[in-house]
Amino acid sequence: MDRPIHLRRIKDLREDSDKTQQQIADYIGTSQTMYARYERGATELPLRHLISLCEYYNISADYILGFSNKKVTIELSAKKPKRNIR
């Protein structure tokens, strides 16, 4: 059985950005172990982490969730500055 598209997309986005699970986990505010569980589908990705991933990759949730195949960039709110990642 194929893995759900959102699981493939969060892993592909991370790998395409040459980031480790630890780096993305640090950015979204969770542990590497928990982030690995999100990528495997063992634990459901919380909405707050989906939002953080969209902010980090500067893309819409529609792409991650599989509603669109276009990596549409989003404008970040001026109220919430983008966090840096090592």
C-alpha positions as CSV (number, residue, x, y, z in Angstrom):
1,M,0.0,0.0,0.0
2,D,1.3,3.5,-0.9
3,R,2.1,5.9,1.9
4,P,-0.2,8.9,2.1
5,I,1.0,11.8,0.0
6,H,1.5,14.2,2.9
7,L,4.0,11.7,4.4
8,R,6.0,11.5,1.2
9,R,5.9,15.3,0.8
10,I,7.2,16.2,4.2
11,K,10.1,13.7,3.8
12,D,10.8,14.9,0.2
13,L,10.8,18.5,1.2
14,R,13.2,17.9,4.0
15,E,15.6,15.8,1.8
16,D,15.4,18.3,-1.1
17,S,16.4,21.0,1.4
18,D,19.4,18.8,2.6
19,K,18.1,19.0,6.2
20,T,18.2,16.4,8.8
21,Q,15.2,15.3,10.8
22,Q,16.8,16.9,13.9
23,Q,17.1,20.3,12.1
24,I,13.5,20.3,11.1
25,A,12.4,19.0,14.5
26,D,14.3,21.9,16.2
27,Y,12.6,24.4,13.9
28,I,9.0,23.1,14.6
29,G,9.7,22.6,18.3
30,T,9.6,18.8,18.7
31,S,12.1,16.0,19.1
32,Q,13.8,14.2,16.3
33,T,12.1,10.9,17.4
34,M,8.7,12.5,17.2
35,Y,9.5,14.1,13.8
36,A,10.6,10.7,12.5
37,R,7.2,9.3,13.7
38,Y,5.5,12.0,11.7
39,E,7.4,11.1,8.5
40,R,6.6,7.4,9.0
41,G,2.9,8.0,9.8
42,A,3.2,6.5,13.2
43,T,1.9,9.7,14.8
44,E,-0.4,12.2,13.2
45,L,1.2,15.6,12.4
46,P,-0.3,18.3,14.6
47,L,-1.8,21.3,12.8
48,R,0.7,23.7,14.5
49,H,3.6,21.6,13.1
50,L,2.0,21.6,9.6
51,I,1.8,25.4,9.8
52,S,5.5,25.6,10.9
53,L,6.5,23.4,8.0
54,C,4.6,25.6,5.6
55,E,6.3,28.7,7.0
56,Y,9.8,27.0,6.8
57,Y,9.4,25.8,3.2
58,N,7.4,28.9,2.3
59,I,4.7,26.8,0.6
60,S,1.0,26.3,1.1
61,A,-0.5,23.4,3.1
62,D,-2.4,22.4,0.0
63,Y,0.9,21.2,-1.5
64,I,1.9,19.2,1.6
65,L,-1.6,17.7,2.0
66,G,-1.8,16.7,-1.7
67,F,-4.6,19.1,-2.8
68,S,-2.2,20.7,-5.2
69,N,0.9,19.6,-7.1
70,K,2.2,23.2,-7.3
71,K,4.7,24.4,-4.7
72,V,2.9,27.8,-4.4
73,T,4.9,30.2,-2.2
74,I,3.1,32.0,0.5
75,E,3.5,35.4,2.1
76,L,4.3,35.2,5.7
77,S,2.5,37.4,8.2
78,A,4.5,40.4,9.3
79,K,3.5,39.6,12.8
80,K,5.4,36.3,13.0
81,P,9.0,36.5,11.8
82,K,10.4,33.4,10.1
83,R,12.6,31.4,12.4
84,N,16.2,30.6,11.4
85,I,17.5,27.0,11.2
86,R,21.0,25.9,11.2
